[in-house]
Amino acid sequence: MEALEAAVNERIRAHIPVTVNLLSIDDPAVEKVRSRGLPDDHAGPVRIIDIEGIDANMCCGTHVSNLSHLQVIKILGTEKGKKNKTNLIFIAGNRVLKYAEKSYNIEKSLTGLLKTGADEHVDAVDKLQKTVKRLQKSNLIILREMAVLIAQNFKNKPDRGNFFSLHNKDGDNEFMNIIANEIGFQDTMIFLTVGEEKGVGLFLLAGPENIVTEVGPRVSELLQGKGAGKAGRYQGKANSLVKRAEAEALLKEHSSKLTTGEE
């Protein structure tokens, strides 16, 4: 690609003219460039584009009158093409200047953010990504341990009642399920949410199957979400947790049935 790019830019700098010739179908010059062939029913002149000393081909597109008008080309890379061919990705003319300006501005911004020279940007980002992965892994472990402790703390309360509700901004589905499994929901109504307090999040409702089946869709509606459930669980995505308190009040009302024995 470097050799190709250099060769093309050399031709551009050489100010090679590009001419357009309209020839009749029976002109001998047409036969010399008929590499792709013409339709059998073609009528009228044939348009030949001649790049002096380089190439002559049939084409009906727009062309510069001199290769120097292209200014410069830059090959950016390749991509897999059809039939085992390779496509070149390139830019030319003013787009090269704009690309250079954009790249410089990005490089300048990264230098300020990473506090390193441009040659060290890739290594700096790689180190940051590895650090983030380690922190995320540690955070997940802490969240799992915290879920167990939260559940145990509730279970150890002598006056714990039969309703448990919790919102955690940083939790996930596994966090909620650990709490539900640790507490046990045969005799306890559990309402858990994770995510932004007034924004998008996840929810889990667990408890006696008959109650969960009844109120699950209503909770999902209050949270503007979608959910599904079985075997005493109902969980899904909440598009808005703004009405979480209303959902909690609804569940508290139904959890009282666990104490009174109402159906």
N, C-alpha and C positions, 0 to 999 in steps of 0.2 A: 504493500500500500504506500509506503514511503517513496519507493521508486516511481510508482504511478503518479503520485501527487507531484513529485519533483518534475517529472516529464511533462505533465499537463501545464504546470505553472511556467515551465520553460517556453512552451508553445505560446502561452498567453503573452509573455514578455516579448516574444518575437514579432508581435503585431501581424499575425498571419491573417490575410483577408478571407472572408466567407462570402461566396457569391451564390445567387439563386438563378438557375437556368430553367426555362420552360421549353421542353423539347417535345417533338412529335413522337408518337408511339413507335414509329418505324425508324427513328434516329439511331444509328449504331451506338451512340454514347449511352443510350438507355440500356442496351444489353450488358454493358460493362458494370452497371450498378444494380442489375435486376437480381440481387441475391435473395430477396424475400419474395419476389414475384409480384405480378399485378393480377387483379381479378380478370377472368376471361371476358367479362362484359364491360371492361374499362373503355371510356371514350374521352377524347380530348387530350390536351397536353399533359406531359408528365413533369412534375416539379422535382428538380435535382438540386440538392444542396451540396456545394463543393467547398470543402475546407482545403485550401491550396496545399498540395503536397502531403496531405494527411488522410483525407477520407472524402468520398463522394457517395451520397445516398439519397434515395427517394424520401421526401418528407414534406408534409403540408403544414408544418408548425411554424412558429415564430422563431427567427434566429437573429443574432447580432450580425453586423456587417464586418466585424473584425474581432478576432479572439481577444484582443486587448481590452475590449469593452467588458469582458467578464471580470477584469481586475485581478482576481485570485480565486483559487478554490482551496478548501480544506476538507480532507477526508476525515470524518469523525469516527468511523468504525464500520462494521459489517453486521448483517443479519442473514439468517437462513432464508433462501428464496425457494421458489418452486423447482421441482425436477432436479434436485441436488445442486442448484445454482446458488451463488452467493450475491446478495444485494449490497451495494456500497451506500453508506450514508454520508452525504457530503453537503457542504454549503458553499456559496459563491458570492462574489461581489460585496455589496454593503452588508450582507448578512454575516460575513466573516468579521467585519469591524464590530457589528452589534454583539456578536457572540463573544468576541474578545473583551469588549467593555463589560458585558454581563458577567463573564467569568472572573474578571478582575475584581468587580464589586463584591461578588460572592467570596472570593479568596480574601479580600480585605476584611469582610465581616467575620469570616471564620477565624482569621488571625486575631481579631479582637476578642472573640468568644473563647477561643482555645488557648490564647496566650502563647502561641507557638508560631514558628515560621511556616510558610506555605508548604515546604518540603516535608513538614512533620504533621500536617493535618490528618492524613490517613491513620498514622500510628496513634495520634491523640484521640481520634474518634473511636478507634478500635479498643483502646484502653477504657474509654468511657462506657462503651457498650458492655464490655466484660464486667465492669464495676456495677453497672445497672442490673445485669443479670444476677450477680451475686447478691445484691441488695434485695432484689425481687424474691429470690429464693429464700433468703433469711426472713423477709417479711411474711412470706407464705407460712413458713414454719411457726413464726410467732403467732400469726392469726389462728392457725390450727390449735396451738397450745392454749391460746386465749379463749377459743370457743369451748374447749373442754372445761377450763376453769370457770367460765361464765355459767355453764350448765351445772357444774358441781356446786357452785355458790348458791344457785337457786334451789337446788335439791336439798341443800343442807339447812335452808331456812325453815324453822318450825311452823311459821305462819305464811308459808309461801303461796297458798291458795291454788287455784286450778287454772290460772291464766298467766302467761309469760309473753312479754312484748319487748322487742329490742330493735334498734336501728344502729347500724355501723356503716360509716362512710366507705371504709376500705375493704369490707368483706366481699365474699363471692358466694356462689351456690354451695360449694363445699363447706364453707364456714357456717352457713345456715343449717345445712343438713347434719353437720357434726353436733350442733347445739340441740337440734330436734331429736336426734338419736340418743344423745346422752341424757336428756331430760326424760324422754319417753312421752308419748302423746296419747296413750290409751285413755288417761284420765285428766289430761291437761291440754288446754287450748294454747297453741303457740303461734305467735305472729312475728315474723322476722322480715326485715328489709335491709338492703344494702344499696349504696350509691349516694348521689347528691340529695340532700334533705328536701329540696324543693324541685328536683329535676328527675332525670331518668335513673332507673335503678332496677333491682330484682326483688321479688318478694316470695315468701314461703309461708304457707298456712298449714299447720299440722294439728290434728286432734281426732276425736271420735269421728269415724267415717261419715255417719249420717249428718252431723253438723257441718263438717268440712264440705261435703257434697252440696249442701244447701247454700252456705254463705260464700263459698269459694268464688263463684262467678260474680257475686255482688261486690266482693272485695276487689276483684280484678277490674270491674267497671269503675269503681271509685278511684282507682289508681290509673285509669285510662290505659289499661294494659291488656295483655292476652295471657291466658294460663290454661293449665290442664292438670288433672290430678287423678289419683287412684289410691286405694288402701290408706286413707286417712291423710293424704298429702295433696296440696294444691299449690303449684308454684308457677311462676312465669316472669315476664318482663313488665315493668311499670314504666309507662311513658311520662308519668308525673306523680311524684310523691307528696304533692301539696295537700291532698286530702287523706294523708296517712292517719291523722288523729280521728277522722270520721270512721275510717275502716277499723281502727282499734276500738272505738266505742261500740261499733256494731258487734265485734267479736266478743267484747266483754259482756255485752247483753246476752249473747248466745251461750257464753261459757257459764253463765249462772244456771243454765239448765243442767249442767253437770252436778251441781250441788243440790238443786231441788228435785232432780230426777224427771223433769218435764220432757216430753217428746216433742 
